[in-house]
């Protein structure tokens, strides 16, 4: 029997990153949506029940999984309500705005024997999977430096919650969790953090650019984002004792989802050849074909974890993301103080 799913929120994240997978996979059945725009929901999901609130939804039906796609500052409160109602939860990143709250939710999920998963889909970007493989193969030797970027060309602020003033807004809460999570997946916790998080755009209300350095014993990792990159995006620059690897352009899956591409299309999740990275060694260089991305794998793993009620099978457990929230807190503090701070202080 398919998992009965309630989707909370029906904005960009729900329609782009969640509904297509929930519709396409037999393991899931969308049974309801919490939204203030029922006409938009019915236009995409005709016949699906639309509720004004989670309380109304849970009183009307029983759900196995609730997918939270609301603004960031609501995530923790809503995730707690979902867990206490006896449902598993998949919550958009960041799943909390403090590490203390993150630890509380992880403990609550364990206490109630429910699964808490965070939508860190970019663990399944094709270029990140390629980077992981190159590191595992020691293709550039001992790693010394990694730069990971997610730049865009958005020189003018827009009026929306992600860019307005308020808790959980700003580009660092939007993209920082992805970039930092990938680094933690590769190298674990750093020893120190330094950061510069600021507003660069005229009229900006929340941070729109950041440069964060994660200091390891023998590796320096820099992650960053700018709203003024109009050219090809440098995604990764990996350097080691044998050579280096450079990869431009972003993973194609988000654009393919926006375009409505079928998961059965042979081009789904495939990065075009001109966007492959290059491995530079002392005496040669060669293109490295980008591994196909796996957002579908995220949802398959999630279904398995929920059906078996096994946290170890989750594609991104809440427990695995607590460290990311801690590092975001520390980076914000390091930026405010303009100091390099020890991870031991969190």
N, C-alpha and C positions, 0 to 999 in steps of 0.2 A: 504494500500500500504506500502511496506517495505521501511525503511529508506535507502536512497542511501548513501554509505559510501566510503570515500577515506582514505586509510591507507598511512601515511607518514613514510617511513623507512621500511625495511624488514629484520631486524636482529632478534636476539633471542627474544626480547620482543614481536615484532609483531607476529612472527610465533608461539610462545609458549602461550602467554597470551591473544591475541586478535583475531587472525584469526580463531581459533577453535570455539569461541563463536559466532563470526559474521557469520560463515558458518552454525552453527547448529541451529540458532534461526531465525524463520520466520520474526521477526521484522526488520531484517537487510539484506541488499544486498550489497556485496562488488562490487563497480562499478569501482574502480581504485586504483592503488598503485603508489606512488612516490618512485622510487628506481633506483640506478645505476647498478643493476644486474637483468635486465629483464628476463634472462633465469631462474634464481632461482625463480622469481615470477611465471612465467608460469609453472614451474614444480609443484608448489603447487596450483596455481589458474589459470588453463589453460583458455585462452580466455579473461581474465580480462585486461583492458587497463593499460599500464605501462607508466608513465610520468617521464621526467627528472627533473621536478620542480613542485612546487605547482602552480606557475603562469601558466605553461602550462596546468596543470590539470584543473584549475578553468576556463580557457579560453575555454576549450573543453567541459565541462560538468557542470551540477549543482549538488551539493552534499548537503545532509542534515546534515551529520556529518563527521568531519575529525578527525581521530585518529592519534595522534602524538607520534611516538615511536623512534625518532631520539636521538642523544646524548644530554645530559642534558643542555649544554650551548646554544642549539638552541631552547629550548622549548618556552621560553617567546616570542621571536621574531616571531616564527612561529605561536604560538597561537594568537597573535595579528593580524597577517595577515589573519588567518582563520576567526576570528571574523569580521574583516573589510570587508571580502568577503561575509559576510552574512550567515555563516555556524555555527552550533553548534560545539563544540570542546571537545574531550576527550584527555587529555594530560597525558603522563606518569609522575610519580613523579620523581624529584621535578619539579613542573610546572614553577618555577622561581628560580633564585639564590639570590634573595633579597626580603625582605618583601615589600619594596617600589614598586618594579615591580609587586609583587603579588597584591597589593592593586589597582594598575593602571589597571591590567587586569580584576579584579573583577568589577571595576567601568565601564570599557569599555563594558563588557558583559551585564551589567545591562542597560547601555545607549542604546545599540543596540538591546536589547531584545533577546539575544541569550544565550544559556546555556554553562557554562564553568564547566566542570567536570574533576576531577583529579583521576588518576587510583590508588586509595588507596584500592586495592583489599584485603589487609590484615586486613581490617575491617571485612572481611568475612572469615577469617581463623577459622576453627573449634575450635581450642584451645582458640582463643581469645573470640569467642562467649561463650565458656564454662566458661572462666574466668569472663566475664561480668555477666553471670547468677549466678555464685557463689557469686560475690560481691552483686548483687541485692538481693540475698537470705540471705545475711549476714552469709554465711556458716562458715566463720572464725571469725565472730564478727566484731568489729571495725577494719578497716584496719590500719596497722601501717607501713608496708613495702612491697614493690613489687620490685622484680628483673625480668627483661625481657631481654633475650639474643637471639642473632642470630649468633652463632659461626659456623665456618666452618674449614675444614682442607685444606688450600691452601697455603702451606709454600713457594711456588715459584711464584714470580710475572709473569704475562703474558703480552704480548704486545697487548694491546687493549685499547680503549679510556677510559674505566672505571678505568684502573689502571695506565695509563700514566699520566704525569704531565699536568696540564691544568685546566681551570675553570670548575667546576662541576664534576671533577673526584674524585676518592677516595671512600673508603667504607662508610664514614660517609654520603656523599651525596647519596649513593646507599641504604643503610639499615637504616640510621638514620631517614629519613622521615617516614618510616613504624613504627619503634619502638616508636618514639615520638608522632606520630599521634594516636597510640593506647592509649598512656598514656593520651593525651589531651581528647580523647573520654571518658575515664574513669573518670578523675579527674579535667578536665579543666586546666587552666593555673597555673603553680607553682608560688611561690614567689621568688625563687632564683634558679640559675643554676651554677653548677661547672662541669668541664670537663677536660678530658685528651685525646686528639686526636693526634695520632702519626703514624710514619712509623716504623714497627717492622721487616719487612722482608729485608734480604740482597738484595740490588739492587732495592728496591722499590722506585717508583717515586711519589706516592701519598699515602695519609694516608690509612692504612690497618687495623687499630685497634682503638677502642674508648671505653671510659668509661665515661658516662655522668650521673650526679646525678641531679634530679629534686626535689627541696625542697618545700614541702607543709607545711601548718601550723602543721598538726599532722601526716603526711605521708612522708616517704622517698622513692623515686622511683629511681632505678638504671637501666640504659639500657646500653648494651654494645655488642661488637663483637670482636672476635679474629680470626686470620687465622690459629691458631695452635691447634684447638680442634679436635682431632682424634677420640674421644669417643662419646658416646651419648650426644646430645646437651641439656643442661638445657634450657628449653624454658621459664618457669615461676616459680618463687618461691614467693608465696603470704603468708604474715604473718599477723595475727590479734589477738585479745584478746581471741578468743575461740580456735584457732588452726592455721593450716597452710595447704597450698596446693602446691604440687610440680608436675611439668609436664616436661617430657623430650621429645625430638624429635620435628622435624618441621612438620608443616601441610603437608599432603600428596599431595595436589592438584597440586603443581608445578611439582613434579616427575611424577604424573599421566598424566599431560599434555604433558610432554616431551616424555612419553612412548606412547602417542597417544590413551589413554584410552577414550572410548566412554562415553558421559554423561549419556547414558542409562545403562551403566554397573552398576550392583547393588553395586559394590565396589567403585564407583566414590565418592570422597570426604570423604570416611569413613576411619577414623584412626583405624588401627588394635588394638585389645584389649591389646597387650603387650605395646602399646604406650599411653595408657590412663594415666591420672594423678592420684595422690593419695591425699586424704583429711585426714589430721592427726588432730584428736581431742585429748583431754586430756586422755581419757580412751579407745579410739579405732581409727582405721584407716580403710579407705575403698576406693576402686577404684571409680573414677568418670568417667563414660563413656563420651568421647569427642563428643560434638555435631558435626554433619556433617557440613563441610564447605560449603560456598555458593558463589563461584565466579560466578556461573550462576545467582544467585540472583542479583549480582552487575549489570550484563548486562540487566536483566529484568527490574530492577528499572530505569536504564538509559533510556531504550526505553520508559517507561511510562513517564518519565520526559520530554523527547524530544517531544513525541507525544502531550502531554498536555502543553508543554512549561512552565513547573512549576519547578522552582529552588528548591523548598522545597522537591520535590520528588527525587532529585538527590542522588545517593548513596554516593557521596563525592564531594560536591560543592566546587568551588574555594574559596568561602568565608570561608568555614569551615576549610580550610587548611592554610590560611594566618598565623594563630597562630603558626603552625608548622614551617613555614619558619622563623618566628621571633625567635623561640627558637633555631633553627639550627644556625642562625646568632649569637645569644648570647652565645651558647655553644662554637662556634669556637673562639669567643673573650675571653671567660673565659679560654679556653685552652691556648691561646696565652699568656694571662696575668697570668696564673696559680693563678686565684682568683675566689672566689665565687661572682657572680654578681647578682644584683637585676633585676627582670623582668621589673621593673619600668623604667629601663634605656633604654629600647627599645621602 
